[in-house]
Amino acid sequence: MGVRLLTGNDPELFWDATYAIAVALMDTYPNISPESVGLNEMAEMIQTLPGFADDPAMATERILIDIQIVWFEEAANL
């Protein structure tokens, strides 16, 4: 799973593509800090990312927390 390239420019994103999702969140929502977003809100944001192609019901709290941690760490390095 992870990231699979489509014929277009956007990668196909799945829940286990933690780093790719975090980077896509940073690109799509540059003015939002990860610590200000709740898990449910973040799940909705992820589902609207270009190329997101996974089942929304597959998102677990652990997956969302992992994504949020990577998003926070990457945003802190800017």
N, C-alpha and C positions, 0 to 999 in steps of 0.2 A: 504494500500500500504506500502511504506517504504521498509523494508528489509524482504525478504522471503528466507528461507534457501532452497537451491537446494540439490540434492543428493550428489553433489561434495563438495569441501571445500570452494568454493567462494559463498558468499551470492548473491542473486539476488538484484541488486540495481535499485532503481527508483528515479526520480528527487526529490521526497519529503523526501528522506532519507538523509537529509542535513548533519548530523553528520557522518553517515557511509561513505558518499562520501568524506567528508573532511579527515577522517582518511585514507581512501583508497588512496587519492591523496598524503597524507604525506608518506604512505608506498611505493607507486609506484614511486613517484618523490621526494625522500628525499633531493635532492640538489637544488630544485627549491623553491624559496620563493613566497608565494601567491601574494604579492604586485607587483611582477615583471611579472605577467601573466594577459593578457587582457581577457575579458569575452569570446570572441569567441575562443581564444586559450584554455581557461579552459574548455569550452564546448566540444571541440574536445578531450581534455585529459580525461574528464569524460567518454565520449562515448567509449574510448578504455580501460577503467578499466575492470579487470576481473569481470564478473558477472553483468555488466551493461546491463539492459534489458528493458529500457524504450524507448519511441518514441523520437528521437532527436528533432523533431519539437515541442515538449511540453516544451522545455526549454525557460523560460522567463527571461528577464533581472533581475527581482526580485528574482527568484530562484537562478540564478547564483551569484548574489550579496550576498544572504544569505549564500550560500555554501562558497564563498570566505571569508566572515567575520568569519565563524566558522573555516575554514582552518587557517586563520591568527591567531585567538585567540588560537587555539590548538598548532600551531607551536611556538607561543610566550611562551607557557608554558613548552616547552622542556628544 
